[in-house]
Amino acid sequence: MAISRAFAIEFVDLLSPGERAEFDSAFLHLWKDAPPLNGLWYEASKDLLNPDAVRYIDNLLAQSG
């Protein structure tokens, strides 16, 4: 599920403000409740992922505290 959301990030600007808030909330829920290995995978795979998606995810995670 998180991977499919990562691919959808390139279209996030097409979402209404409410849809974007819902998208961000669902994405954060997936990452915050994910097993610790998911975070390790993400950190180790950043160089292989879409740079725009990585920036979006990093910003989203930083804003959530």
C-alpha positions as CSV (number, residue, x, y, z in Angstrom):
1,M,0.0,0.0,0.0
2,A,2.8,2.5,0.9
3,I,4.5,1.8,-2.4
4,S,1.4,2.5,-4.4
5,R,1.0,5.8,-2.5
6,A,4.6,6.7,-3.3
7,F,3.8,6.3,-7.0
8,A,0.7,8.5,-6.6
9,I,2.7,11.3,-5.2
10,E,3.5,12.7,-8.6
11,F,-0.3,13.4,-9.0
12,V,-0.8,14.8,-5.5
13,D,-1.1,18.4,-6.8
14,L,-4.2,17.3,-8.7
15,L,-6.0,16.5,-5.4
16,S,-8.4,18.9,-3.7
17,P,-7.2,20.3,-0.3
18,G,-9.4,17.8,1.5
19,E,-8.3,14.8,-0.6
20,R,-4.7,15.9,-0.1
21,A,-5.1,16.0,3.7
22,E,-6.7,12.6,3.6
23,F,-3.8,11.2,1.4
24,D,-1.2,12.7,3.7
25,S,-3.0,11.4,6.8
26,A,-3.3,7.9,5.4
27,F,0.4,7.9,4.3
28,L,1.6,9.0,7.7
29,H,-0.6,6.4,9.4
30,L,1.0,3.7,7.3
31,W,4.5,4.9,8.1
32,K,4.0,5.6,11.8
33,D,2.3,2.3,12.5
34,A,4.7,0.3,10.2
35,P,7.3,-2.1,11.6
36,P,10.7,-0.5,12.2
37,L,12.2,-2.5,9.3
38,N,10.0,-0.5,6.8
39,G,11.7,2.7,7.9
40,L,15.1,1.1,7.5
41,W,14.1,-0.1,4.0
42,Y,13.0,3.4,3.1
43,E,16.2,5.0,4.3
44,A,18.3,2.4,2.5
45,S,16.3,2.7,-0.7
46,K,16.1,6.4,-1.1
47,D,18.6,6.5,-3.9
48,L,16.5,4.1,-5.9
49,L,13.2,5.9,-5.5
50,N,11.8,8.9,-7.4
51,P,13.5,12.0,-5.9
52,D,10.3,14.0,-5.9
53,A,8.6,11.2,-3.9
54,V,11.5,11.1,-1.5
55,R,11.3,14.9,-0.9
56,Y,7.5,14.7,-0.4
57,I,7.8,11.8,2.0
58,D,10.7,13.4,3.9
59,N,8.8,16.7,4.2
60,L,5.6,15.0,5.3
61,L,7.4,13.0,8.0
62,A,9.4,16.1,9.2
63,Q,6.1,18.1,9.5
64,S,4.4,15.4,11.5
65,G,7.2,15.5,14.1
